Amino acid sequence: MKPILAIVPRVQEVSRPDIRWIKKNVRVLEVAKALGMRIRRHQAQCWRPENHRHGDAKPSLHFYEKKNRVCCFVCDQLGGHSNVDLVMGMLNLNVGDAVRWIAERFPVPNVKVGRPAGSALVAPMPYRVGVHGSEWEVIVRSGMWGAMSAAESRILLVLDYFKDADSGLTHMSYRAIMRYSGVKTMTNVSRSIKELSKMHALQVSRGPHIGTTRTCSTYRVTLDDPKFLELCNAVFANARQEITQEREYRAAQKRERDGVAHHTPLNSTSKPQNQEEEAPTYQGLNLSTPGIVHANKPLSAGEREISVFEQEALP
């Protein structure tokens, strides 16, 4: 009788719905219909009636088929929401549950769980600890965030926050940048954008001129640019060198203090050996003079003070 072989189950690759494909190919109008929203002429009532007067009786939610986005004229800023954001807002779900909700109702391809192909870092970064994998982790931990000016760091953060989820582009005027970043003058905005472009942290596409005016520019935040990552590594290396030098300086000071304390005698009032010792005198010590001291004779009340007797050497 042949021995029974152990049955080893075949490990299947773990996969999940492709969220990028969903945002690009699943129509937001169809998702809204699946959610039970009443749509008329690409408009519907907002799911946040508390933000509107009269409960948004006049629909403020508009669907953009070309961009595959939905935006409320009252609640939302530029860009609006994707179909995943719509499901999250309507059903109060997190990102994973919203993606699975769409995948259960629409044909969606799956992708393998893990790092996407081609996303490996070009240069090793010792400050990259992988806590949450954010692009901003690089700029903060390398010290680049502290090396930037206040205007540069604020503008970069605002442009990244308002970028389109699908294209990654930010279409914003100087006035809007000043409003959200807190930078007071257009001169500082222009100067900061130029510096960020030199650092390869930002790509700028100037808007075309229409008469005497120019339309808003388009920006792309490129924190994963290889040249910008090299600059982050250089800033990190300089910072580590300064920290090492400071530690060595403090250690040398500590050794010097410990050495001085070890060789210093306990009696700090002792005099050098080469200095001749002066004979003790009674002056200034409130002592009785030898002339008024008599052996075996009591002193008067006014002369009763501490006395010093000198003993002669015995023969």
WOHUWO-V694187 format. One record per residue. PHI is phi in degrees with one decimal (none if undefined). OMEGA is omega in radians with two decimals (none if undefined). D_CENTER is the distance of its C-alpha to the mean C-alpha in Angstrom with 1 decimal. Layout:
phi: <PHI/PHI>
omega: <OMEGA/OMEGA>
d_center: <D_CENTER/D_CENTER>
This chain:
phi: <none/-73.8/-66.0/-77.8/-81.1/-70.5/-92.3/-98.3/-66.8/-78.1/-78.3/-89.9/-70.3/-75.2/-134.6/-149.6/-62.3/-80.6/-70.0/-66.7/-65.1/-63.3/-64.6/-91.9/-112.3/-81.9/-68.4/-67.9/-65.4/-68.1/-65.2/-63.6/-64.5/-65.7/-80.1/87.9/-78.5/-90.5/-112.1/-142.0/54.8/61.2/-130.8/-154.1/-75.0/-69.1/-79.8/-118.8/-64.0/-68.3/-88.0/-121.2/-76.2/58.8/64.0/56.3/-61.9/-95.2/-54.1/-113.0/-90.7/-123.8/-104.5/-109.8/-71.7/-65.9/-86.6/56.7/-131.1/-132.7/-143.9/-100.0/-69.2/-100.8/-85.4/-104.0/-96.3/-63.9/100.2/73.1/-130.1/-89.3/-65.8/-67.7/-62.0/-63.6/-65.9/-61.4/-73.2/-71.8/-103.3/58.3/-114.7/-84.8/-65.0/-62.1/-67.8/-66.5/-65.2/-65.8/-62.9/-69.6/-65.3/-74.6/-115.8/-134.9/-70.5/-129.8/-72.8/-103.7/-127.9/-72.9/-72.6/143.2/-71.3/-60.9/-64.6/82.3/-100.2/-67.5/-71.2/-70.6/-110.7/-66.3/-127.2/-65.9/-86.5/-85.3/-101.1/73.7/-69.9/-135.3/70.6/-77.6/-65.2/-73.8/-63.0/-66.1/-69.7/-81.5/-70.6/-77.6/95.3/-65.7/-60.7/-73.4/-77.5/-75.2/-75.4/-62.7/-66.7/-64.8/-66.9/-67.0/-65.1/-62.8/-66.6/-65.2/-64.8/-74.1/-70.2/-94.0/-73.0/-71.6/-66.6/-89.3/-87.2/75.7/-102.0/-123.1/-107.6/-149.7/-85.8/-63.5/-61.9/-66.4/-62.7/-64.4/-66.1/-88.1/-93.1/86.4/-73.9/-84.4/-121.4/-70.0/-62.5/-66.3/-64.3/-63.2/-64.1/-67.2/-64.2/-64.7/-66.0/-64.6/-67.7/-65.0/-79.4/63.0/-93.7/-150.6/-109.4/-118.1/-117.0/-66.8/-72.2/-71.5/-81.3/-122.9/71.6/-94.8/-116.0/-126.6/-73.3/-64.4/-80.3/-115.5/-124.9/-133.0/-80.1/-120.7/-73.7/-99.0/-66.2/-58.6/-68.3/-68.2/-66.6/-63.1/-65.1/-63.2/-63.9/-66.1/-63.5/-64.6/-64.0/-64.0/-65.1/-64.5/-65.2/-65.0/-64.9/-63.3/-63.6/-66.0/-64.7/-63.9/-64.2/-66.3/-64.5/-65.4/-63.8/-65.2/-62.6/-65.6/-65.0/-63.5/-67.8/-65.4/-66.8/-74.1/-92.6/-80.2/-66.9/-66.6/-83.5/-74.5/-91.5/-70.1/-98.9/-58.6/-69.4/-77.4/-89.7/-71.9/-78.8/-84.1/-67.5/-67.7/-123.1/-95.0/-67.8/81.8/-105.4/59.6/-104.7/-76.4/-74.9/-61.9/-70.9/-97.7/-96.3/-123.2/-69.0/60.6/-126.9/-71.0/-91.3/-69.5/-60.9/-76.7/-109.2/-79.3/-133.1/-68.3/-118.8/-120.4/-108.7/-101.2/-93.8/-79.6/-65.0/-71.0/-68.9>
omega: <-3.11/3.11/3.14/3.14/3.09/3.14/-3.13/3.14/3.14/-3.13/3.12/3.13/3.13/-3.12/3.14/3.14/-3.10/-3.08/3.11/3.11/3.13/-3.10/-3.08/-2.95/3.12/-3.05/-3.12/3.08/3.13/3.09/3.12/3.09/3.11/3.08/3.13/3.14/3.11/-3.03/3.10/-3.13/3.10/3.11/3.13/3.08/-3.12/3.11/3.09/-3.06/-3.13/3.12/-3.04/3.01/3.12/3.06/-3.12/3.10/3.03/-2.99/3.14/-3.11/-3.10/-3.13/3.11/-3.05/-3.11/3.14/-3.10/-3.11/3.06/-3.05/3.06/-3.10/-3.09/-2.99/-2.90/3.04/-3.13/3.06/-3.14/-3.02/3.02/3.11/3.09/3.09/3.12/3.11/3.12/-3.12/-3.10/-3.04/3.13/-3.12/3.01/-3.04/-3.11/-3.14/3.11/3.10/3.11/3.11/3.10/-3.11/3.10/-3.06/-3.14/3.09/-3.06/3.07/3.10/3.07/3.13/3.14/3.13/-3.13/3.10/-3.12/3.10/-3.12/3.12/-3.13/-3.11/-3.09/3.10/-3.12/-3.11/-3.14/3.14/-3.07/3.06/3.13/3.14/3.04/-3.14/3.07/-3.13/3.07/-3.14/-3.05/-3.12/-3.05/3.12/-3.09/-3.14/3.13/3.10/3.13/3.12/3.01/-3.12/-3.14/-3.12/-3.12/3.14/-3.12/3.13/3.13/-3.14/-3.14/3.10/-3.11/-3.08/-3.13/3.10/-3.05/-3.10/-3.09/-3.09/-3.11/3.09/3.14/-2.99/3.12/3.09/3.12/3.13/3.10/3.11/-3.10/-3.04/-3.12/-3.11/3.08/-2.90/-3.02/3.10/3.10/3.10/3.09/-3.13/3.13/-3.12/3.12/3.10/3.13/3.10/3.08/3.10/3.12/-3.11/3.03/-3.07/3.02/-3.05/3.03/-3.06/3.10/-3.12/3.11/3.05/-3.06/3.13/-3.12/3.12/3.11/-3.08/3.10/3.11/-3.05/3.03/3.10/-3.06/3.10/3.12/3.11/-3.10/3.14/3.09/3.11/3.05/3.10/3.07/3.11/3.12/3.10/3.13/3.14/3.11/3.13/3.12/3.11/3.11/3.13/3.13/3.12/3.13/3.11/3.11/3.13/3.12/3.10/3.11/3.09/3.13/3.10/3.13/3.12/3.13/3.14/3.11/3.14/-3.11/-3.08/3.14/3.14/-3.11/-3.14/-3.09/-3.12/-3.12/-3.09/3.10/-3.08/-3.08/3.12/-3.11/3.13/3.12/-3.14/-3.13/3.11/-3.11/-3.07/3.14/-3.11/3.13/3.13/3.11/3.11/-3.12/-3.07/-3.09/3.14/3.12/-3.13/3.06/3.09/-3.14/3.10/3.05/-3.07/-3.11/-3.09/-3.13/3.11/3.11/-3.11/3.14/3.10/3.07/3.12/3.08/3.11/3.13/3.12/none>
d_center: <67.2/63.9/60.9/58.4/55.2/51.9/50.2/46.7/44.8/43.1/39.4/38.3/35.1/32.6/31.9/30.5/31.1/29.5/27.2/27.1/30.9/31.1/29.2/31.3/34.7/35.2/36.5/34.7/38.2/39.5/36.5/37.2/40.9/40.1/38.2/41.4/40.3/43.2/42.6/45.0/44.7/41.1/40.2/39.6/38.7/35.0/34.0/32.5/35.7/34.3/32.5/35.9/39.1/42.0/39.8/39.3/43.1/42.7/40.3/37.1/35.5/36.2/36.0/35.4/37.2/36.2/32.5/32.9/30.9/31.7/30.7/31.8/32.8/31.9/28.9/26.8/25.3/25.6/25.7/26.8/26.6/27.7/30.3/27.8/26.2/29.7/30.6/27.5/28.3/32.0/32.1/28.9/27.7/24.5/23.9/25.9/28.8/29.0/29.2/31.9/33.8/34.1/35.0/37.8/39.4/38.9/39.4/36.0/35.5/33.5/31.0/30.4/27.4/25.0/23.1/24.7/27.0/25.8/22.0/21.8/19.7/22.0/20.7/19.6/16.0/16.0/12.3/12.4/13.1/13.6/12.1/12.1/12.8/10.6/10.8/7.2/6.7/9.0/7.8/4.5/6.9/9.8/9.1/10.1/7.5/9.1/12.4/12.7/14.6/13.7/16.0/14.7/11.1/12.6/15.3/13.4/11.4/14.8/16.8/14.8/15.0/18.8/19.7/22.7/22.2/25.2/25.3/21.6/22.9/22.2/25.3/24.6/26.4/25.4/26.3/24.0/21.1/22.0/22.4/19.0/16.9/18.8/20.0/23.6/25.7/26.3/26.6/23.0/22.1/24.5/23.4/19.7/20.7/22.9/20.4/18.0/21.2/22.0/18.7/19.6/16.4/18.7/22.3/24.5/27.9/29.9/32.0/35.8/37.9/40.2/42.8/41.2/37.8/35.1/33.3/29.6/27.6/25.8/22.3/20.6/16.9/17.3/14.1/16.5/19.1/20.5/20.7/17.1/16.2/18.8/17.3/13.9/16.2/18.1/15.3/14.2/18.0/18.5/15.9/17.5/20.8/20.1/18.9/22.1/24.3/23.1/23.8/27.2/28.1/27.4/29.3/32.2/32.3/32.5/35.3/37.1/37.0/38.1/40.9/42.2/42.2/44.1/46.9/47.4/50.6/50.6/53.2/51.4/54.6/56.7/58.1/58.2/61.0/62.7/63.2/66.6/66.7/68.6/71.3/70.4/72.3/72.9/72.1/69.4/69.3/72.0/74.4/78.2/80.1/82.2/85.4/85.3/84.6/87.8/88.0/89.3/89.5/87.4/85.6/86.0/83.3/81.9/81.7/80.0/76.8/75.2/77.5/77.2/80.0/80.4/82.1/84.5/84.3/86.9/89.7>
